[in-house]
């Protein structure tokens, strides 16, 4: 297959650098990663990951944890299950 179509997109430079470093660690070029992404979209007939809008509880939890509020600290897995009542 001849690869001649061009894709142009703008993104944050620091995001690009960080993602390209991950691609490098995976042994991929940016072009290969984009083609892999496109192939997965074609195969699944949609995005290859779930996209969801967080609900009110999730949004509140994320905001709280960003402020270091309402965080439950545990010592180990037994402590987690005890606090959850499991």
C-alpha positions as MATLAB code, in Angstrom:
seq = 'XXXXXXXXXXXXXXXXXXXXXXXXXXXXXXXXXXXXXXXXXXXXXXXXXXXXXXXXXXXXXXXXXXXXXXXXXXXXXXXXXXXXXX';
ca = [
       0.000    0.000    0.000;
       1.394    3.380   -0.991;
       1.518    5.763    1.937;
       1.106    9.207    0.471;
      -1.682   10.891    2.500;
      -0.451   13.625    4.815;
      -1.844   14.398    8.280;
      -1.188   17.767    9.922;
      -2.187   18.581   13.462;
      -1.195   21.059   16.134;
      -0.500   20.001   19.699;
       1.228   21.245   22.817;
       5.013   20.965   22.299;
       5.670   19.472   25.743;
       2.939   16.857   25.209;
       4.452   15.991   21.821;
       7.938   15.603   23.312;
       6.694   13.427   26.179;
       4.621   11.187   23.908;
       7.417   10.845   21.344;
       9.762    9.717   24.147;
       7.238    6.991   25.048;
       7.015    5.976   21.386;
      10.823    5.761   21.289;
      10.817    3.485   24.355;
       8.242    1.309   22.575;
      10.337    1.227   19.409;
       7.793    3.230   17.399;
       8.015    6.352   15.308;
       5.236    8.907   15.533;
       4.108    7.870   12.050;
       3.981    4.201   13.059;
       2.007    5.057   16.206;
      -0.506    7.112   14.220;
      -0.909    4.303   11.674;
      -1.371    1.803   14.521;
      -4.035    4.080   16.034;
      -5.820    4.391   12.689;
      -5.712    0.606   12.131;
      -7.277    0.019   15.541;
     -10.030    2.537   14.775;
     -10.718    0.765   11.482;
     -10.700   -2.668   13.151;
     -13.005   -1.651   16.019;
     -15.066    0.790   13.967;
     -14.542    3.339   16.724;
     -11.951    4.595   19.155;
      -9.816    1.838   20.706;
     -10.555    3.044   24.228;
     -13.563    4.165   26.213;
     -14.458    7.834   26.261;
     -16.682    8.882   29.131;
     -17.763   12.058   30.845;
     -17.113   11.665   34.578;
     -20.193   11.651   36.782;
     -20.700   14.099   39.667;
     -19.208   11.722   42.244;
     -16.062   11.199   40.189;
     -15.660   14.931   39.547;
     -16.080   15.692   43.273;
     -13.600   12.949   44.206;
     -11.007   14.215   41.722;
     -11.380   17.783   42.985;
     -11.129   16.629   46.616;
      -8.026   14.549   46.028;
      -6.384   17.404   44.124;
      -6.906   19.440   47.311;
      -5.695   16.494   49.446;
      -9.154   16.274   51.060;
     -11.256   13.217   51.992;
      -8.404   10.807   51.342;
      -8.614    7.478   53.144;
      -5.186    6.113   53.955;
      -4.663    2.384   54.381;
      -1.795    0.230   55.642;
      -2.325   -2.854   53.497;
      -4.965   -4.810   51.575;
      -6.548   -6.184   54.763;
      -6.964   -2.617   56.018;
      -8.631   -1.645   52.709;
     -11.119   -4.506   52.950;
     -11.800   -3.764   56.633;
     -12.542   -0.101   55.843;
     -14.794   -1.135   52.955;
     -16.566   -3.652   55.173;
     -15.676   -6.548   52.912;
];
